Amino acid sequence: MSTLVVIAFDDEYKANEVLIQLLKLQREHLIDLEDAAVVVRTKEGKVKINQTQDLTLQGALGGSFWGLLIGLLFFNPLLGWAAGLVAGAISGKFTDIGIDDNFIKELGQTIAPGSSAIFTLVRQATPDKVLEEIAPFGGKVLRTSLSKEDEAKLQEALNRGNTASQAPAPSEATTSSETTNS
């Protein structure tokens, strides 16, 4: 069973940065994402959704292959390819797997203008290693299907990341005091 986790960030670009990090972790087999989406609410209030799975394209590619194959059998491969392409694209457009699109849109409307959120559906993960990698991004847990205890651990790790990102780096403090003394 997959686990839903939605985390909001007070920056329009932070959710995309987290998605990139999660995709790296997926290549390292530390997390297995079933689906992911990023929602950005611009400063003007417009909601933009970027999903990782494009079912229309996948349907069109699959449909065109099968249409071409069937067209070859009936001696009209071009017509079969075109019909398969259109049928596949239409079926892909109306297929919804993973995170419900309406849920993403509704929750995307609730985040503040100038912010973003990442929606993930996780099949499996190595929680301690994944938390270690995403904690520096900070964020606030909006929704999750985790237990209350696990959700609290996630929020605690994100809070540590929030406070760490707000504190000035030691090298910056040293540099600014050195330039003041000069």
Secondary structure, DSSP 8 states (H G I E B T S, - for coil): --EEEEEEESSTTHHHHHHHHHHHHHHTTSEEEEEEEEEEE-TT--EEEEES--HHHHHHHHHHHHHHHHHHHTT-HHHHHHHHHHHHHHHHHH---SS-HHHHHHHHHHS-TTEEEEEEEEEEE-HHHHHHHHGGG--EEEEESS-HHHHHHHHHHHHHHHHHHHS--HHHHHHHHHHHH-
